């Protein structure tokens, strides 16, 4: 199973643990994403200032349930 589900109109990237140097808060579960944890970064195309970092599992759940609009 892929860690990253694509979503039309969004740029979606997997950030491997080795490149994850800062902690973030996941917009889906509001839980912490620790530094050195692989995760997903997604944003609406042409709006990189709306970039958000997600747990990979939370991203898959949000895409499947149609809950990504509020990024």
N, C-alpha and C positions, 0 to 999 in steps of 0.2 A: 504494500500500500504506500502510495506517495505521501510524503509529509506535507506537500503543498498542493492544495486544490486551486486551480486557476479560477478566476472570476472575471467575467466580461466587464470591461471598463476599468479594471484595476491592474496595477503592477503588483505582482506578488513574488516575493523572494524568500528562500530559506536562508537563514543566517546560521552557519555552523558554529558550534561551541567555541572553536579556536578564534573566530572573528567577533564573538559577542563579548565586547569589553566593558559594556555598561549595563546596569540593571534597568529594568523597565517595569511598568504595570500593564497587565493584559486588559484590554478594554472589554473582553467578554466576561471573565470571571473576577476581574479586579484584583487578582492575586499577583504576587511579585514574579518577575522573570529575572532570576539571578544572573549576574555576569557569568560568562563561561557556560551558558546554557543555550543549546540550539533552539531556535525559534523562528517564527515567520514575521516578515515585515511586509506590510501591504499599504497601498495608498491609491486613491483615484488617479487615473492617468492625467498628466499635466497639472497635478496638485500635490507635489511632493511635500509641501508644508503640512499636509494632512496625514503624513506617514504615521502608522501605528505599529507597535510590536505586539505580537500575539503568541501565546503558547501554541504549538503546532496542533494539539488536540482541540483547543478552543477555536482555532481558525476553521478546522474541518467542521466542527459542530455549527458554528455561526454561518458558514457558507451553505451547508445543507438545510439549515432552518431559515435561511433568508434574512439573517440579522446583521448584515454587514453595512447596510445603508448609513448607519449612524457613525461611521468611522470618523 
